[in-house]
């Protein structure tokens, strides 16, 4: 579950690179970051609609 949070927290223009112990490097593009954000948003809206709606209404959480 750490990978989605690493992707979501990335604010770079070109996307983050994740380095793995075996030497593999994965480039996470801004589009993948947007897709992860959308998936997390959908999950949260399904699980906790009243809470998310309250955040949206106060402007603390933006949806597309």
N, C-alpha and C positions, 0 to 999 in steps of 0.2 A: 504494500500500500504506500510505500515511501515514494515510488516513482511518480505517481500522479501529483503529489504535493511538490516534488522538486520541479516538475514541469509547470505547475500552476504558479509557483513563486518566481519563476524566471521572468525577468523584465528586459532581457536583451533584445536588440532589434533583429538579430540573425538567428536566434534560437540558442538553446543551451546544448552543450555536449556532455553526455554522461559517460564517464570512464569506469569500466568494470575491471575487477581484479585479474581476469584472464587476458587483458590487453585489448579487449573490444572497446570501440568507441561508438556511441550512438548519437547522431545529431538529431535533436528534437526541433523541428521547424516551428515558426510562429503559427502555422496552420494547425499543426498537431496540438500546440498549446491551446488554441481556440477550441479544438474538438474536445480536449480534456475538460476545459472550462465548461463547455456546453453539457457534457455528460455528467459532471458533478452537479451543475445547476439543476438538470432534470431529475437527478436522484434526490437532491435535497427538496425540490418542490413536491415530489411524490411522497416523501417520507414526512416532511414537516411543513405542509402548506401554510398553516396560520403564522408560523414563525417567519418563514420566508416572505410572506405577504406583508407582514409588519415591517421587515427590513426594507422591502421594496418601497412601501408607502413612505418611509422616512428618508428614502434616498441613500440608504447605507448599502444597498445591494441593487445592482443594475442587471436587467435582463435585456435580451436583444429585442 
